[in-house]
Amino acid sequence: MRQDYFDCVTDEIYGLAAAVLIVASIEVAKLRALLNKPVPQFLGRISYSLYLIHAPIILAITPMLFR
C-alpha cells in the first residue's frame, strides 16, 4: 500500500515537472532561444524515429554482446 502511494506521488511530480518545462520553454526567452538552435531542432525532428527503432536495435545487439 505504501509503495503504491509513493508511485502515484512520483508520477504526479514527473507530470508537474513536465508541465513546468513546457511552460518555461514558451515563456522564458533564453530557454526558447536555446531550443530554437539547430541541434535541439534536429534532435526534435529525429526523436520519434529514434524512439521507434531503438528497441529492435537493442534486441538485435543484446545477443551478440552476451555470447
MINUMI-760241 format. One record per atom (N, C-alpha, C): residue in three letters; x, y, z; atom name; residue number from 1. Coordinates in nm, 4 decimals, decimal comma, always signed. Last residue first. Layout:
! MINUMI-760241
    aa       east      north         up   at     i
   Ala          X          Y          Z   CA   NUM
...
//
This chain:
! MINUMI-760241
    aa       east      north         up   at     i
   Arg    +2,7497    -1,3317    -2,5825    N    67
   Arg    +2,7900    -1,4633    -2,6329   CA    67
   Arg    +2,8984    -1,5211    -2,5488    C    67
   Phe    +2,6331    -1,0803    -2,5349    N    66
   Phe    +2,6399    -1,1803    -2,4279   CA    66
   Phe    +2,6703    -1,3202    -2,4791    C    66
   Leu    +2,6228    -0,9293    -2,7653    N    65
   Leu    +2,7052    -0,8819    -2,6534   CA    65
   Leu    +2,7282    -0,9894    -2,5477    C    65
   Met    +2,4400    -1,0567    -2,9279    N    64
   Met    +2,5797    -1,0508    -2,9701   CA    64
   Met    +2,6720    -1,0100    -2,8567    C    64
   Pro    +2,1968    -1,0122    -2,7943    N    63
   Pro    +2,2519    -1,1484    -2,8014   CA    63
   Pro    +2,3997    -1,1508    -2,8451    C    63
   Thr    +2,1817    -0,7181    -2,8269    N    62
   Thr    +2,1989    -0,7832    -2,6968   CA    62
   Thr    +2,2511    -0,9259    -2,7076    C    62
   Ile    +2,1173    -0,6392    -3,0891    N    61
   Ile    +2,2556    -0,6301    -3,0423   CA    61
   Ile    +2,2800    -0,7095    -2,9135    C    61
   Ala    +1,8417    -0,6724    -3,1176    N    60
   Ala    +1,9325    -0,7381    -3,2121   CA    60
   Ala    +2,0757    -0,7415    -3,1599    C    60
   Leu    +1,7356    -0,5181    -2,9123    N    59
   Leu    +1,7061    -0,6617    -2,9150   CA    59
   Leu    +1,7986    -0,7361    -3,0109    C    59
   Ile    +1,8302    -0,2666    -2,9944    N    58
   Ile    +1,8761    -0,3243    -2,8678   CA    58
   Ile    +1,8526    -0,4747    -2,8659    C    58
   Ile    +1,6830    -0,2421    -3,2336    N    57
   Ile    +1,8294    -0,2418    -3,2364   CA    57
   Ile    +1,8850    -0,3040    -3,1089    C    57
   Pro    +1,4158    -0,2448    -3,1443    N    56
   Pro    +1,4660    -0,3514    -3,2314   CA    56
   Pro    +1,6185    -0,3574    -3,2370    C    56
   Ala    +1,4290    -0,0019    -2,9769    N    55
   Ala    +1,4011    -0,1349    -2,9211   CA    55
   Ala    +1,4472    -0,2478    -3,0139    C    55
   His    +1,4803    +0,2134    -3,1542    N    54
   His    +1,5784    +0,1772    -3,0519   CA    54
   His    +1,5536    +0,0379    -2,9952    C    54
   Ile    +1,2928    +0,2945    -3,3440    N    53
   Ile    +1,3904    +0,1926    -3,3833   CA    53
   Ile    +1,4837    +0,1488    -3,2709    C    53
   Leu    +1,1224    +0,4820    -3,2225    N    52
   Leu    +1,0652    +0,3657    -3,2894   CA    52
   Leu    +1,1679    +0,2566    -3,3182    C    52
   Tyr    +1,2999    +0,6749    -3,1264    N    51
   Tyr    +1,2132    +0,6034    -3,0333   CA    51
   Tyr    +1,1602    +0,4748    -3,0969    C    51
   Leu    +1,3992    +0,7740    -3,3665    N    50
   Leu    +1,4883    +0,7016    -3,2754   CA    50
   Leu    +1,4086    +0,6201    -3,1753    C    50
   Ser    +1,1639    +0,8969    -3,4570    N    49
   Ser    +1,2244    +0,7888    -3,5347   CA    49
   Ser    +1,3188    +0,7063    -3,4480    C    49
   Tyr    +1,1358    +1,0909    -3,2608    N    48
   Tyr    +1,0337    +0,9875    -3,2735   CA    48
   Tyr    +1,0869    +0,8694    -3,3541    C    48
   Ser    +1,3704    +1,2506    -3,2991    N    47
   Ser    +1,3477    +1,1789    -3,1740   CA    47
   Ser    +1,2434    +1,0677    -3,1887    C    47
   Ile    +1,4240    +1,4106    -3,5184    N    46
   Ile    +1,4552    +1,2681    -3,5302   CA    46
   Ile    +1,4169    +1,1867    -3,4070    C    46
   Arg    +1,3379    +1,6674    -3,4399    N    45
   Arg    +1,2869    +1,6074    -3,5640   CA    45
   Arg    +1,3098    +1,4577    -3,5690    C    45
   Gly    +1,4825    +1,7106    -3,2053    N    44
   Gly    +1,3369    +1,7059    -3,2004   CA    44
   Gly    +1,2775    +1,6412    -3,3251    C    44
   Leu    +1,7402    +1,7219    -3,3075    N    43
   Leu    +1,7047    +1,6129    -3,2164   CA    43
   Leu    +1,5531    +1,5994    -3,2032    C    43
   Phe    +1,7135    +1,9619    -3,4569    N    42
   Phe    +1,7435    +1,8353    -3,5234   CA    42
   Phe    +1,7034    +1,7176    -3,4361    C    42
   Gln    +1,6697    +2,1445    -3,2466    N    41
   Gln    +1,5700    +2,1287    -3,3528   CA    41
   Gln    +1,5885    +1,9952    -3,4258    C    41
   Pro    +1,9088    +2,1239    -3,0993    N    40
   Pro    +1,7818    +2,0794    -3,0407   CA    40
   Pro    +1,6706    +2,0606    -3,1447    C    40
   Val    +2,0839    +2,2228    -3,3161    N    39
   Val    +2,0983    +2,0891    -3,2571   CA    39
   Val    +1,9688    +2,0431    -3,1880    C    39
   Pro    +2,0002    +2,4936    -3,3894    N    38
   Pro    +1,9945    +2,3793    -3,4826   CA    38
   Pro    +2,0003    +2,2405    -3,4166    C    38
   Lys    +1,7838    +2,6582    -3,1450    N    37
   Lys    +1,9126    +2,6370    -3,2119   CA    37
   Lys    +1,9070    +2,5092    -3,2951    C    37
   Asn    +1,5585    +2,6794    -2,9952    N    36
   Asn    +1,5462    +2,7111    -3,1376   CA    36
   Asn    +1,6778    +2,6992    -3,2132    C    36
   Leu    +1,6313    +2,6388    -2,7350    N    35
   Leu    +1,5594    +2,5309    -2,8023   CA    35
   Leu    +1,5405    +2,5562    -2,9514    C    35
   Leu    +1,7462    +2,8884    -2,6783    N    34
   Leu    +1,8280    +2,7683    -2,6751   CA    34
   Leu    +1,7615    +2,6539    -2,7523    C    34
   Ala    +1,5216    +3,0528    -2,6934    N    33
   Ala    +1,6309    +3,0733    -2,7883   CA    33
   Ala    +1,7205    +2,9499    -2,7946    C    33
   Arg    +1,3780    +2,9503    -2,4728    N    32
   Arg    +1,3196    +2,9427    -2,6076   CA    32
   Arg    +1,4280    +2,9580    -2,7140    C    32
   Leu    +1,5531    +3,0250    -2,2694    N    31
   Leu    +1,5273    +2,8831    -2,2942   CA    31
   Leu    +1,4685    +2,8634    -2,4333    C    31
   Lys    +1,5346    +3,3042    -2,2929    N    30
   Lys    +1,6640    +3,2375    -2,3096   CA    30
   Lys    +1,6463    +3,0888    -2,3379    C    30
   Ala    +1,2579    +3,3521    -2,2443    N    29
   Ala    +1,3186    +3,3863    -2,3738   CA    29
   Ala    +1,4512    +3,3135    -2,3958    C    29
   Val    +1,0112    +3,1610    -2,1135    N    28
   Val    +1,1466    +3,2097    -2,0843   CA    28
   Val    +1,2216    +3,2285    -2,2156    C    28
   Glu    +0,7653    +3,0573    -2,2154    N    27
   Glu    +0,7699    +3,1887    -2,1524   CA    27
   Glu    +0,9105    +3,2459    -2,1320    C    27
   Ile    +0,8096    +2,8048    -2,3285    N    26
   Ile    +0,7285    +2,9037    -2,4001   CA    26
   Ile    +0,7542    +3,0448    -2,3463    C    26
   Ser    +0,9572    +2,6675    -2,1480    N    25
   Ser    +1,0091    +2,6761    -2,2848   CA    25
   Ser    +0,9298    +2,7759    -2,3687    C    25
   Ala    +0,7908    +2,6829    -1,9244    N    24
   Ala    +0,9174    +2,7575    -1,9248   CA    24
   Ala    +0,9718    +2,7721    -2,0661    C    24
   Val    +0,5893    +2,5055    -2,0013    N    23
   Val    +0,5567    +2,6481    -1,9826   CA    23
   Val    +0,6842    +2,7316    -1,9873    C    23
   Ile    +0,7445    +2,2694    -2,0076    N    22
   Ile    +0,6723    +2,3158    -2,1270   CA    22
   Ile    +0,6409    +2,4639    -2,1164    C    22
   Leu    +0,8369    +2,2514    -1,7433    N    21
   Leu    +0,9319    +2,2639    -1,8544   CA    21
   Leu    +0,8646    +2,3155    -1,9806    C    21
   Val    +0,5934    +2,2234    -1,6075    N    20
   Val    +0,6775    +2,3407    -1,5812   CA    20
   Val    +0,7773    +2,3608    -1,6947    C    20
   Ala    +0,5121    +1,9738    -1,7071    N    19
   Ala    +0,4307    +2,0926    -1,7343   CA    19
   Ala    +0,5120    +2,2202    -1,7133    C    19
   Ala    +0,7136    +1,8116    -1,6004    N    18
   Ala    +0,6979    +1,8221    -1,7457   CA    18
   Ala    +0,6181    +1,9462    -1,7826    C    18
   Ala    +0,6601    +1,8437    -1,3269    N    17
   Ala    +0,7886    +1,8886    -1,3810   CA    17
   Ala    +0,7806    +1,9042    -1,5327    C    17
   Leu    +0,4073    +1,7228    -1,3146    N    16
   Leu    +0,4211    +1,8641    -1,2817   CA    16
   Leu    +0,5514    +1,9205    -1,3383    C    16
   Gly    +0,4800    +1,4595    -1,3818    N    15
   Gly    +0,3848    +1,5345    -1,4640   CA    15
   Gly    +0,3944    +1,6838    -1,4409    C    15
   Tyr    +0,6503    +1,3970    -1,1683    N    14
   Tyr    +0,7009    +1,3954    -1,3062   CA    14
   Tyr    +0,6090    +1,4748    -1,3984    C    14
   Ile    +0,4649    +1,4146    -0,9587    N    13
   Ile    +0,5802    +1,5050    -0,9621   CA    13
   Ile    +0,6390    +1,5111    -1,1021    C    13
   Glu    +0,2936    +1,2055    -1,0233    N    12
   Glu    +0,2418    +1,3421    -1,0218   CA    12
   Glu    +0,3555    +1,4441    -1,0262    C    12
   Asp    +0,4647    +0,9878    -0,9952    N    11
   Asp    +0,4060    +1,0167    -1,1258   CA    11
   Asp    +0,3540    +1,1600    -1,1323    C    11
   Thr    +0,5105    +1,0062    -0,7184    N    10
   Thr    +0,6214    +1,0219    -0,8123   CA    10
   Thr    +0,5692    +1,0554    -0,9515    C    10
   Val    +0,2569    +0,9473    -0,6204    N     9
   Val    +0,3141    +1,0795    -0,5958   CA     9
   Val    +0,4279    +1,1069    -0,6931    C     9
   Cys    +0,2393    +0,6799    -0,7047    N     8
   Cys    +0,1411    +0,7788    -0,7512   CA     8
   Cys    +0,1968    +0,9200    -0,7347    C     8
   Asp    +0,4478    +0,5651    -0,5621    N     7
   Asp    +0,4477    +0,5586    -0,7077   CA     7
   Asp    +0,3547    +0,6636    -0,7658    C     7
   Phe    +0,3607    +0,6098    -0,3013    N     6
   Phe    +0,4788    +0,6796    -0,3476   CA     6
   Phe    +0,4908    +0,6745    -0,4997    C     6
   Tyr    +0,1364    +0,4372    -0,2995    N     5
   Tyr    +0,1192    +0,5800    -0,2746   CA     5
   Tyr    +0,2385    +0,6576    -0,3294    C     5
   Asp    +0,2557    +0,1892    -0,3377    N     4
   Asp    +0,1630    +0,2397    -0,4385   CA     4
   Asp    +0,1424    +0,3902    -0,4238    C     4
   Gln    +0,3980    +0,1654    -0,0962    N     3
   Gln    +0,4720    +0,1791    -0,2219   CA     3
   Gln    +0,3822    +0,2335    -0,3321    C     3
   Arg    +0,1867    +0,1294    +0,0859    N     2
   Arg    +0,2719    +0,2470    +0,0965   CA     2
   Arg    +0,3485    +0,2717    -0,0333    C     2
   Met    +0,0819    -0,1191    +0,0000    N     1
   Met    +0,0000    +0,0000    +0,0000   CA     1
   Met    +0,0866    +0,1259    +0,0000    C     1
//
